[in-house]
Amino acid sequence: MKLTPAPVKMNSNACFTLQRVGFSYGEKSILQSLDWSLIQGGFESIIGRSGCGKSTLLQLLCGLLLPTRGELFFKGNALTKPRIEISYVFQKPNLLEWLSVIDNVLMPMKIRGEVTLSVKKKAMEILELLGISAHAHQPTWQLSGGEQSRVSIARALVASPQVLLLDEPFAALDAITREELQGELRHLHDQLGLTTVFVTHDIQEAIYLADRVHVLEQGYFVHSQEIEFMTLRQPGLKDEVQFANYSNRLRNSLACVAPNSKGSSSAQGVVHV
């Protein structure tokens, strides 16, 4: 059975606007007719099974890929190439291990020929915010996995982007380090006034970080969930009843679109929010 896309609210104060956006590799369709407004200053997470199109959508938002159908706008203008206002954090840190932490962070600015004293100062301030300024002159191969992830985030922020796109950056980390980085990322988002899109397989991670969580399946958003908490986002939040309720709704939405034994899917029972 063909999935029914969940309605996604369009907003005039949008950072990104997608209008019937689709993407295909040759005959293989990855994304289907997506309508989506990403609100300026929002933190949105995308969850879904492997191969559902999460990373492809992120690469469209970054300008690394162009839609094969529909239109994609960034602040009212067609997005046709990567923009300095949009930074991307990949699944792996992808650091140059023979260079120091600070040199890795400054690499995007070196490529642009824009390394000034003020840029170096900003890089150190970001490393301070991420708690790794003491390692600024160490080669990155000496760092732990969590520290390397912090360096990759710092590198993405050094150009003062308006938008931060993250593709499962914490997936390979241990649970304790992952929880620490979740808190740091949300703090950076709030402090720097970023617009953030975070791709993950982890339902709890998505809820903890985001203002809205979208379930992507077969190229559609089949469920969109507003996330609102009365308290600050601290680790104990994950033990609250409201958090569990959000988790159950999202888990049920994924279960409702689970592939059956014949390889098809059903969206019956999905509650669109």
C-alpha positions as CSV (number, residue, x, y, z in Angstrom):
1,M,0.0,0.0,0.0
2,K,1.3,3.4,-0.9
3,L,2.1,5.7,2.0
4,T,0.1,8.8,2.7
5,P,2.3,11.8,3.5
6,A,1.6,13.7,6.7
7,P,0.6,17.3,6.3
8,V,3.5,19.6,7.0
9,K,2.8,23.2,8.0
10,M,4.1,25.9,5.6
11,N,5.4,29.1,7.2
12,S,6.1,32.5,5.9
13,N,9.1,32.9,8.3
14,A,10.8,29.9,6.7
15,C,14.5,29.4,6.4
16,F,14.0,26.5,3.9
17,T,10.9,26.0,1.8
18,L,10.4,22.7,-0.2
19,Q,7.6,22.6,-2.7
20,R,6.8,19.2,-4.1
21,V,10.5,18.3,-3.9
22,G,11.6,14.9,-5.2
23,F,14.9,13.2,-5.9
24,S,15.8,10.2,-8.0
25,Y,19.0,8.4,-8.9
26,G,18.1,7.3,-12.5
27,E,15.0,5.2,-12.2
28,K,15.3,4.8,-8.4
29,S,13.1,7.3,-6.6
30,I,14.5,8.4,-3.2
31,L,12.3,11.3,-2.2
32,Q,8.7,12.0,-3.2
33,S,6.9,15.3,-3.5
34,L,8.0,16.8,-0.2
35,D,6.3,20.0,1.0
36,W,8.2,21.4,4.1
37,S,8.8,24.7,5.8
38,L,11.8,24.8,8.1
39,I,11.3,27.7,10.5
40,Q,14.2,30.1,11.1
41,G,15.9,29.3,14.5
42,G,14.2,25.9,14.8
43,F,15.8,22.6,15.7
44,E,14.3,19.8,13.7
45,S,15.2,16.1,13.7
46,I,14.5,13.5,11.0
47,I,14.3,9.8,11.8
48,G,13.7,6.8,9.7
49,R,15.1,3.5,8.6
50,S,18.3,3.1,6.6
51,G,17.7,3.9,3.0
52,C,14.6,6.1,3.5
53,G,16.2,9.2,2.1
54,K,17.4,11.0,5.3
55,S,20.9,11.8,4.1
56,T,19.7,12.6,0.6
57,L,17.4,15.2,2.1
58,L,20.2,16.7,4.1
59,Q,22.4,16.9,1.0
60,L,19.6,18.7,-0.8
61,L,19.3,21.3,2.0
62,C,23.1,21.8,1.8
63,G,23.1,22.4,-1.9
64,L,25.3,19.3,-2.6
65,L,22.4,17.8,-4.6
66,L,19.7,19.4,-6.6
67,P,16.1,18.3,-6.7
68,T,15.1,16.3,-9.7
69,R,11.5,17.5,-9.2
70,G,10.0,20.5,-7.4
71,E,11.6,23.6,-6.0
72,L,13.8,24.2,-3.0
73,F,14.3,27.7,-1.6
74,F,16.7,29.1,1.0
75,K,15.3,32.4,2.5
76,G,13.2,32.9,-0.6
77,N,15.8,32.2,-3.2
78,A,16.3,29.0,-5.2
79,L,19.1,26.9,-3.6
80,T,21.3,25.7,-6.5
81,K,24.7,25.3,-4.9
82,P,26.4,25.1,-1.4
83,R,26.2,28.4,0.6
84,I,28.6,29.7,3.2
85,E,25.5,30.3,5.5
86,I,24.9,26.5,5.6
87,S,27.3,24.1,7.3
88,Y,27.3,20.3,7.2
89,V,28.6,17.8,9.8
90,F,29.1,14.3,8.4
91,Q,28.7,11.0,10.1
92,K,32.4,10.7,10.5
93,P,34.6,13.6,11.7
94,N,36.8,13.4,8.5
95,L,39.6,15.2,10.2
96,L,43.2,15.6,8.8
97,E,44.9,13.6,11.5
98,W,48.4,15.0,11.0
99,L,47.1,18.6,11.6
100,S,46.4,20.1,15.0
101,V,42.9,20.7,16.3
102,I,42.9,24.4,15.5
103,D,44.3,23.9,12.0
104,N,41.4,21.4,11.3
105,V,38.9,23.9,12.6
106,L,40.4,26.7,10.5
107,M,40.6,24.6,7.3
108,P,37.3,25.9,5.7
109,M,38.6,29.5,6.2
110,K,42.0,28.7,4.9
111,I,40.5,27.3,1.7
112,R,38.7,30.6,1.3
113,G,41.8,32.6,2.2
114,E,40.0,34.2,5.1
115,V,42.1,33.3,8.1
116,T,42.4,36.5,10.2
117,L,43.1,37.2,13.8
118,S,39.4,37.6,14.5
119,V,38.7,34.3,12.8
120,K,41.4,32.6,14.9
121,K,39.9,34.1,18.0
122,K,36.5,32.9,17.1
123,A,37.8,29.4,16.5
124,M,39.3,29.3,20.0
125,E,36.0,30.6,21.4
126,I,34.1,27.8,19.8
127,L,36.6,25.2,21.1
128,E,36.1,26.8,24.5
129,L,32.3,26.4,24.2
130,L,32.9,22.7,23.3
131,G,35.3,22.2,26.1
132,I,38.4,21.3,24.1
133,S,40.3,24.5,23.8
134,A,43.1,22.9,25.9
135,H,43.7,20.5,23.0
136,A,43.9,23.2,20.3
137,H,47.5,22.5,19.4
138,Q,47.3,18.7,19.6
139,P,47.2,16.5,16.5
140,T,43.7,15.2,16.1
141,W,44.8,11.5,16.0
142,Q,45.6,11.8,19.7
143,L,41.9,12.7,20.5
144,S,39.1,10.5,21.7
145,G,36.1,9.9,19.4
146,G,34.0,12.4,21.3
147,E,36.7,15.0,21.1
148,Q,37.0,14.4,17.4
149,S,33.3,14.9,17.0
150,R,33.6,18.2,18.9
151,V,36.3,19.3,16.5
152,S,34.1,18.5,13.4
153,I,31.3,20.6,14.9
154,A,33.7,23.5,15.7
155,R,34.9,23.3,12.1
156,A,31.3,23.6,10.9
157,L,30.7,26.7,13.1
158,V,33.9,28.7,12.4
159,A,32.4,30.4,9.3
160,S,29.5,31.7,11.5
161,P,26.8,29.8,9.6
162,Q,23.1,30.4,10.0
163,V,22.2,26.8,9.4
164,L,23.8,23.6,10.8
165,L,23.0,20.3,9.2
166,L,24.1,17.1,11.0
167,D,24.0,13.6,9.6
168,E,24.2,11.1,12.6
169,P,27.4,12.7,14.0
170,F,27.2,10.8,17.3
171,A,26.2,7.3,16.0
172,A,29.6,5.7,16.7
173,L,30.1,7.1,20.2
174,D,29.6,5.5,23.6
175,A,26.3,6.3,25.4
176,I,27.9,8.6,28.0
177,T,29.8,10.7,25.4
178,R,26.8,10.8,23.2
179,E,24.6,12.2,25.9
180,E,27.2,14.9,26.8
181,L,27.4,16.0,23.1
182,Q,23.6,16.1,22.8
183,G,23.5,18.6,25.6
184,E,26.4,20.6,24.2
185,L,24.8,20.7,20.7
186,R,21.4,21.9,22.0
187,H,23.2,24.6,24.0
188,L,25.2,25.8,21.0
189,H,22.0,25.9,18.9
190,D,20.3,28.1,21.5
191,Q,23.3,30.3,22.2
192,L,24.3,30.9,18.6
193,G,20.7,31.3,17.3
194,L,21.2,28.5,14.7
195,T,18.7,26.8,12.5
196,T,19.5,23.1,12.9
197,V,18.5,19.9,11.2
198,F,19.6,16.7,12.8
199,V,19.4,13.2,11.2
200,T,19.4,10.2,13.5
201,H,18.1,6.6,14.0
202,D,17.7,7.2,17.7
203,I,14.2,8.2,18.7
204,Q,15.2,9.4,22.2
205,E,18.1,11.5,20.7
206,A,15.6,13.1,18.3
207,I,13.1,14.0,21.0
208,Y,15.8,15.3,23.4
209,L,17.3,17.7,20.8
210,A,14.5,18.8,18.6
211,D,11.5,21.2,18.5
212,R,9.9,19.0,15.8
213,V,10.6,15.4,14.8
214,H,9.7,14.1,11.4
215,V,9.4,10.4,10.4
216,L,10.6,9.8,6.8
217,E,9.6,6.6,5.0
218,Q,9.6,5.8,1.3
219,G,10.5,9.4,0.5
220,Y,7.6,10.9,2.5
221,F,7.1,12.5,5.9
222,V,4.6,10.1,7.3
223,H,4.5,11.7,10.8
224,S,5.5,15.1,12.2
225,Q,5.6,15.6,16.0
226,E,5.9,18.9,17.8
227,I,8.1,18.6,20.9
228,E,7.4,20.9,23.8
229,F,8.8,20.6,27.3
230,M,8.1,22.8,30.3
231,T,11.5,22.3,31.8
232,L,15.1,22.7,30.5
233,R,16.6,19.9,28.5
234,Q,18.7,18.1,31.0
235,P,19.5,14.3,31.0
236,G,16.7,13.7,33.6
237,L,14.2,14.9,31.1
238,K,14.4,11.5,29.4
239,D,12.8,9.9,32.5
240,E,9.7,12.0,32.4
241,V,6.3,10.8,31.4
242,Q,5.9,13.4,28.6
243,F,9.2,12.2,27.1
244,A,7.9,8.6,27.1
245,N,4.7,9.7,25.5
246,Y,6.5,11.3,22.6
247,S,8.7,8.3,22.3
248,N,5.7,6.0,22.1
249,R,4.0,8.1,19.4
250,L,7.1,8.1,17.2
251,R,7.8,4.4,17.7
252,N,4.2,3.6,16.8
253,S,4.5,5.7,13.7
254,L,7.5,3.8,12.6
255,A,5.8,0.5,13.4
256,C,2.8,1.5,11.3
257,V,5.0,1.9,8.2
258,A,7.1,-1.2,8.9
259,P,7.7,-3.3,5.7
260,N,5.7,-6.4,5.6
261,S,6.9,-9.8,4.4
262,K,6.2,-9.0,0.8
263,G,8.4,-5.8,0.9
264,S,5.5,-3.4,0.8
265,S,4.5,-0.9,3.5
266,S,1.4,0.3,5.1
267,A,0.6,3.7,6.7
268,Q,-2.6,2.5,8.3
269,G,-3.0,3.8,11.8
270,V,-0.4,6.6,11.5
271,V,-1.6,9.7,13.4
272,H,-0.5,12.9,11.7
273,V,0.3,15.7,14.0
